[in-house]
Amino acid sequence: MKNDLFVIFHKLFTAVCQTQNVKNNDLLVITKAIQIFEFDHMGQMRDEILLRKIVGKIKMLREQKGITLEEFYNDTNIHIARIESAHTNMTVSTLHAICKYLGISIQEFFKNL
């Protein structure tokens, strides 16, 4: 169902972009609708709002501890800059490894998210 809606929104967005009478407001509405039903390259549903909250908290914790992107990568082999950009879904295992490195449990991580 949601995959079908994504295809419809994507076709609508493409059609609107090809017309000459495109209004910025039209593009914003369609873009937002696509983001709501966005799927990543593997067909997994993405909750853009939740993903942004998660990566925001990761970045906040990393910066509070004074850990640079380079240090994080060197210590964990996790490309945290890609994760913090919120362009990809991360696995639970990756989130667990991030939390472990930052010294926080997953349960504590999700409190007040």
C-alpha positions as CSV (number, residue, x, y, z in Angstrom):
1,M,0.0,0.0,0.0
2,K,2.6,2.6,1.1
3,N,4.9,1.4,-1.7
4,D,2.1,2.1,-4.2
5,L,1.6,5.6,-2.7
6,F,5.3,6.3,-3.1
7,V,5.2,5.4,-6.8
8,I,2.1,7.6,-7.3
9,F,3.7,10.6,-5.5
10,H,6.9,10.1,-7.4
11,K,5.1,10.1,-10.7
12,L,3.1,13.1,-9.7
13,F,6.3,15.0,-8.6
14,T,7.9,14.1,-11.9
15,A,4.9,15.3,-13.9
16,V,4.7,18.6,-12.0
17,C,8.3,19.3,-12.5
18,Q,7.9,18.9,-16.2
19,T,5.2,21.5,-16.5
20,Q,6.0,25.2,-16.9
21,N,3.4,26.4,-14.4
22,V,5.0,24.9,-11.3
23,K,4.5,26.9,-8.1
24,N,6.9,26.5,-5.2
25,N,4.0,25.6,-2.9
26,D,3.0,22.7,-5.2
27,L,6.5,21.3,-5.1
28,L,6.7,21.7,-1.3
29,V,3.5,19.8,-0.8
30,I,4.5,17.0,-3.1
31,T,8.0,16.8,-1.8
32,K,6.7,16.5,1.8
33,A,4.2,13.8,0.7
34,I,7.1,11.9,-0.9
35,Q,9.2,12.3,2.3
36,I,6.4,10.8,4.4
37,F,6.3,7.7,2.3
38,E,10.0,7.6,1.3
39,F,11.6,4.3,0.9
40,D,15.4,3.7,0.9
41,H,17.2,1.9,-1.9
42,M,16.4,-1.5,-0.4
43,G,12.7,-0.9,-0.2
44,Q,12.7,-0.3,3.5
45,M,10.2,2.3,4.8
46,R,11.9,5.4,6.2
47,D,10.3,7.5,8.9
48,E,12.1,10.8,8.2
49,I,11.1,12.5,11.4
50,L,12.2,9.6,13.6
51,L,15.4,9.2,11.7
52,R,16.3,12.9,12.1
53,K,15.6,12.7,15.9
54,I,17.8,9.6,16.2
55,V,20.7,11.1,14.3
56,G,20.3,14.4,16.1
57,K,20.7,12.7,19.4
58,I,23.7,10.7,18.2
59,K,25.4,13.9,17.0
60,M,24.6,15.7,20.3
61,L,26.0,12.9,22.4
62,R,29.1,12.6,20.2
63,E,29.8,16.4,20.4
64,Q,29.2,16.4,24.2
65,K,31.9,13.9,24.5
66,G,34.2,15.9,22.3
67,I,34.6,13.0,19.7
68,T,35.3,14.1,16.2
69,L,34.0,12.4,13.1
70,E,37.4,11.1,12.3
71,E,38.0,9.7,15.9
72,F,34.6,8.0,15.8
73,Y,35.4,6.3,12.5
74,N,38.9,5.3,13.5
75,D,37.7,3.8,16.8
76,T,34.6,2.0,15.5
77,N,34.9,1.7,11.7
78,I,31.5,3.3,11.5
79,H,31.2,6.2,9.1
80,I,29.2,8.4,11.5
81,A,29.1,11.4,9.2
82,R,26.9,9.4,6.7
83,I,24.6,8.3,9.6
84,E,24.4,11.9,10.9
85,S,23.4,13.2,7.5
86,A,20.2,11.0,7.8
87,H,20.5,9.8,4.2
88,T,20.4,6.2,5.0
89,N,18.6,3.9,7.5
90,M,20.9,2.3,10.0
91,T,20.5,-1.2,11.4
92,V,19.8,-1.9,15.1
93,S,23.2,-3.5,15.3
94,T,24.9,-0.3,14.1
95,L,22.8,1.8,16.6
96,H,23.8,-0.7,19.4
97,A,27.5,-0.3,18.5
98,I,27.1,3.5,18.4
99,C,25.4,3.5,21.8
100,K,28.1,1.2,23.3
101,Y,30.9,3.5,22.0
102,L,29.1,6.6,23.4
103,G,28.6,4.8,26.8
104,I,24.8,4.7,26.7
105,S,22.4,1.8,26.6
106,I,19.8,1.6,23.8
107,Q,17.1,1.9,26.4
108,E,18.6,5.1,27.8
109,F,19.2,6.4,24.2
110,F,15.5,6.2,23.4
111,K,14.3,7.9,26.6
112,N,13.0,11.4,25.9
113,L,13.6,11.0,22.2
